[in-house]
Amino acid sequence: MTIRAAIRDIASHFPEQRLTNEALAAEMGDWDAEKILAKTGIAERRIAAPDECASDLGVAAARKLFDRGGCGPKDVDFLLFCTQSPDYFLPTTACLIQERLGLPTHCGAIDFNQGCSGFVYGLALAKSLVETGTARNVLLITAETYSKFLNPKDRSVRTIFGDAAAATLISGIETDRELIGPFVFGTDGRGAEHLIVPAGGMRKPRQAETRLEREAESGNWRSEDNLYMNGGEIFSFTLQVIPGLVDELLAKSGRARESVDYFFFHQANAFMLKHLRTKMKLPAERFWIDVESCGNTVSSTIPIAMSEALARGVVHPGEHTMLVGFGVGLSWAATMVEI
Amino acid sequence: MTRSEFLDEFRRILEMEHLDESDDLGEGGLDSVVVLSLLALIDEGFGISVPAQALAESKTPAEVIALIEHSGGQVG
């Protein structure tokens, strides 16, 4: 018998404030709440408070996971924190989370900067830690506050993104079955400019000039301090890459499409997901689409979807699921998970 | 997908009653929602993808059709 990594539990947390389509429509003046829902599948998204960071959301998600009883803080020996909105450039936000959660000081803790593919990348890291005997209980937290990057006058992104966090426990169990994996990864930095916050890092520090708002396409306003997304280019990338990614993972895992009990794709927006599902001829009853109450929560969309699907009885322990993350970077990753 | 089928769907996406190939699509270009819908339509109807930026900057339906043909799509 071998030690294999397995997902043991998932918990999620959302900030209190809700931004509804009605509120967005009232703010923008010439928008229609029903149209936003029809186009995106999103009715509301949660927004972090001004003093609420991704780490706060992550800590809350982890505490919910601990409260469920499967694991306590003292059991965690490695913390992986996936975010693109850290508390500071330094120190590592995972170190701050270690202290706040009361994880033992012998626990490893690192941040990794990844977006929509981040949960799948995190599973790969966690699996590697567990199956090499480096760690026994890995706490993978994905947390994001993209709302803080958005310009209030940029309609192209305000309807889409919501803030949230998820905490996932990956532990070793004795079995000969591969419960997480195999993986397929992909990266294409040529698409980096299609989803970016240009200023604020070391390449272009924030200054007066980067704060200047300019009117861009379709009457959207943004500065270089704000998030820019070329939705068309991101969609094109998705159409070109994801069908092949799914086929590649099926081949690598020796599975037929029909043997996958459920597909969890990154919940970018309902329009894109429905088109992908139709294009790839995946059955609707085995393909999760639900962005209505939280929008695109970046690296947390997949664990939130899995958690919700389990709670609703849509998937059951022992079933074989495919997780597909894709987006900012451009980055993509897919894996098989036995729930 | 034929040319007229494509124009019918294009018209539906723009929520317009009438749309000819030479009609001006507006100074500011196509908005992101329209671009996404067109990309999906082109993918479904022609099995190809077109450069999203070029699509967004198209001035007329004729330019969009030319973009499709240039990208390998067979517009019947």
Interface residues (C-beta under 8 A of the other chain):
Chain A: K39 S156 E217 S218 G219 N230 G231 G232 E233 F235 S236 L239 Q240 F271 M272 H275 T278 K279
Chain B: G28 G29 D31 S32 V33 V35 L36 S37 L39 A40 D43 E44 S49 V50 P51 A52 Q53 L55 A56
